[in-house]
Amino acid sequence: MSVEDDRIRQIQGALQLLQAGVDRGSRRIEEMHLAIAKKPFGVLRRVPVVNLAAGVVEKIHDGVTHGVHAAIRGANETLVTTAIMALDLAKMDGPPDIDEDHRAPPLARRKPGKP
């Protein structure tokens, strides 16, 4: 194993650590956000005039919160996985061989501005 390969493995390990940290951090922030928001929604649910609306708004709020944090974690995982794969490709001795049957169509290979 070369020094370069070792360095790439270290970077990949750091990326995995970063991913785990963002994932755990997002989960903790989500839990705290929901716990903090639960208090005012609990008060509003005890007020007869707004209790029904408060319950609906709380469900929407919680759904948005779950969705935002799921998106953060999903984007984090996608970015780290892509970076790790790119580093794996960088370890190769050049680009992979592509035979003529798997190349892009001629129009896609043309340089911009040229017919």
C-alpha beads as a LAMMPS data file, in Angstrom:
LAMMPS data file: protein, C-alpha beads

115 atoms
114 bonds

1 atom types
1 bond types

-500.0 500.0 xlo xhi
-500.0 500.0 ylo yhi
-500.0 500.0 zlo zhi

Masses

1 110.0

Atoms # bond

1 1 1 0.000 0.000 0.000
2 1 1 1.389 3.368 -0.998
3 1 1 1.563 6.485 1.140
4 1 1 -1.072 8.015 -1.126
5 1 1 -3.428 5.056 -0.595
6 1 1 -2.910 5.312 3.159
7 1 1 -3.688 9.027 3.048
8 1 1 -6.876 8.383 1.052
9 1 1 -7.950 5.748 3.607
10 1 1 -7.385 8.297 6.396
11 1 1 -9.488 10.886 4.592
12 1 1 -12.233 8.324 4.016
13 1 1 -12.188 7.445 7.707
14 1 1 -12.432 11.122 8.620
15 1 1 -15.388 11.503 6.257
16 1 1 -17.147 8.551 7.903
17 1 1 -16.524 10.102 11.307
18 1 1 -17.897 13.427 10.075
19 1 1 -20.982 11.672 8.710
20 1 1 -21.614 9.944 12.043
21 1 1 -21.198 13.240 13.893
22 1 1 -23.630 15.112 11.640
23 1 1 -26.116 12.235 11.867
24 1 1 -25.996 12.078 15.665
25 1 1 -26.003 15.856 15.980
26 1 1 -29.046 16.160 13.742
27 1 1 -30.896 13.494 15.727
28 1 1 -30.130 15.236 19.026
29 1 1 -31.128 18.661 17.695
30 1 1 -34.354 17.164 16.336
31 1 1 -35.163 15.627 19.735
32 1 1 -34.456 18.911 21.527
33 1 1 -36.458 20.934 19.006
34 1 1 -39.487 18.671 19.403
35 1 1 -39.208 18.671 23.202
36 1 1 -39.001 22.467 23.355
37 1 1 -41.924 22.911 20.936
38 1 1 -44.045 20.434 22.900
39 1 1 -44.360 22.838 25.848
40 1 1 -46.179 25.716 24.111
41 1 1 -48.296 23.286 22.078
42 1 1 -49.273 21.588 25.356
43 1 1 -50.426 24.910 26.767
44 1 1 -52.378 25.754 23.605
45 1 1 -54.119 22.364 23.639
46 1 1 -55.579 23.272 27.047
47 1 1 -57.182 26.449 25.676
48 1 1 -60.652 25.484 24.387
49 1 1 -60.756 28.089 21.613
50 1 1 -57.503 26.947 19.945
51 1 1 -57.002 23.369 21.173
52 1 1 -58.131 21.702 17.939
53 1 1 -56.060 24.007 15.726
54 1 1 -53.058 23.668 18.056
55 1 1 -53.119 19.889 17.659
56 1 1 -53.185 20.169 13.861
57 1 1 -50.406 22.757 13.803
58 1 1 -48.308 20.639 16.165
59 1 1 -48.627 17.618 13.867
60 1 1 -47.592 19.726 10.878
61 1 1 -44.716 21.236 12.859
62 1 1 -43.473 17.837 13.988
63 1 1 -43.756 16.437 10.456
64 1 1 -41.763 19.325 9.002
65 1 1 -39.144 18.950 11.734
66 1 1 -38.791 15.216 11.055
67 1 1 -38.622 15.894 7.305
68 1 1 -35.958 18.589 7.571
69 1 1 -33.709 16.474 9.754
70 1 1 -34.238 13.384 7.596
71 1 1 -33.201 15.492 4.580
72 1 1 -30.106 16.734 6.406
73 1 1 -29.106 13.189 7.315
74 1 1 -29.874 11.898 3.822
75 1 1 -27.869 14.647 2.121
76 1 1 -25.029 14.079 4.561
77 1 1 -24.961 10.359 3.798
78 1 1 -25.136 10.962 0.039
79 1 1 -22.326 13.525 0.063
80 1 1 -20.014 11.420 2.209
81 1 1 -20.715 8.254 0.213
82 1 1 -20.034 10.127 -3.033
83 1 1 -16.800 11.590 -1.671
84 1 1 -15.616 8.172 -0.505
85 1 1 -16.410 6.663 -3.899
86 1 1 -14.557 9.508 -5.638
87 1 1 -11.533 8.854 -3.453
88 1 1 -11.737 5.153 -4.343
89 1 1 -11.643 6.131 -8.009
90 1 1 -8.674 8.410 -7.332
91 1 1 -6.744 5.370 -6.040
92 1 1 -7.113 3.675 -9.432
93 1 1 -4.310 3.951 -11.981
94 1 1 -6.272 6.360 -14.148
95 1 1 -9.834 6.386 -15.411
96 1 1 -11.586 3.067 -16.007
97 1 1 -11.507 1.685 -19.535
98 1 1 -14.666 2.442 -21.484
99 1 1 -15.298 0.552 -24.678
100 1 1 -16.864 2.213 -27.703
101 1 1 -20.299 0.667 -27.020
102 1 1 -20.608 2.443 -23.649
103 1 1 -19.498 5.929 -24.670
104 1 1 -21.807 8.896 -24.786
105 1 1 -23.565 9.612 -28.076
106 1 1 -21.592 11.864 -30.481
107 1 1 -23.677 14.981 -29.713
108 1 1 -22.952 14.718 -25.995
109 1 1 -19.191 14.525 -26.697
110 1 1 -19.063 17.697 -28.784
111 1 1 -17.449 20.731 -27.239
112 1 1 -19.767 23.655 -26.418
113 1 1 -20.098 26.156 -29.256
114 1 1 -19.123 23.663 -31.980
115 1 1 -21.668 22.036 -34.294

Bonds

1 1 1 2
2 1 2 3
3 1 3 4
4 1 4 5
5 1 5 6
6 1 6 7
7 1 7 8
8 1 8 9
9 1 9 10
10 1 10 11
11 1 11 12
12 1 12 13
13 1 13 14
14 1 14 15
15 1 15 16
16 1 16 17
17 1 17 18
18 1 18 19
19 1 19 20
20 1 20 21
21 1 21 22
22 1 22 23
23 1 23 24
24 1 24 25
25 1 25 26
26 1 26 27
27 1 27 28
28 1 28 29
29 1 29 30
30 1 30 31
31 1 31 32
32 1 32 33
33 1 33 34
34 1 34 35
35 1 35 36
36 1 36 37
37 1 37 38
38 1 38 39
39 1 39 40
40 1 40 41
41 1 41 42
42 1 42 43
43 1 43 44
44 1 44 45
45 1 45 46
46 1 46 47
47 1 47 48
48 1 48 49
49 1 49 50
50 1 50 51
51 1 51 52
52 1 52 53
53 1 53 54
54 1 54 55
55 1 55 56
56 1 56 57
57 1 57 58
58 1 58 59
59 1 59 60
60 1 60 61
61 1 61 62
62 1 62 63
63 1 63 64
64 1 64 65
65 1 65 66
66 1 66 67
67 1 67 68
68 1 68 69
69 1 69 70
70 1 70 71
71 1 71 72
72 1 72 73
73 1 73 74
74 1 74 75
75 1 75 76
76 1 76 77
77 1 77 78
78 1 78 79
79 1 79 80
80 1 80 81
81 1 81 82
82 1 82 83
83 1 83 84
84 1 84 85
85 1 85 86
86 1 86 87
87 1 87 88
88 1 88 89
89 1 89 90
90 1 90 91
91 1 91 92
92 1 92 93
93 1 93 94
94 1 94 95
95 1 95 96
96 1 96 97
97 1 97 98
98 1 98 99
99 1 99 100
100 1 100 101
101 1 101 102
102 1 102 103
103 1 103 104
104 1 104 105
105 1 105 106
106 1 106 107
107 1 107 108
108 1 108 109
109 1 109 110
110 1 110 111
111 1 111 112
112 1 112 113
113 1 113 114
114 1 114 115
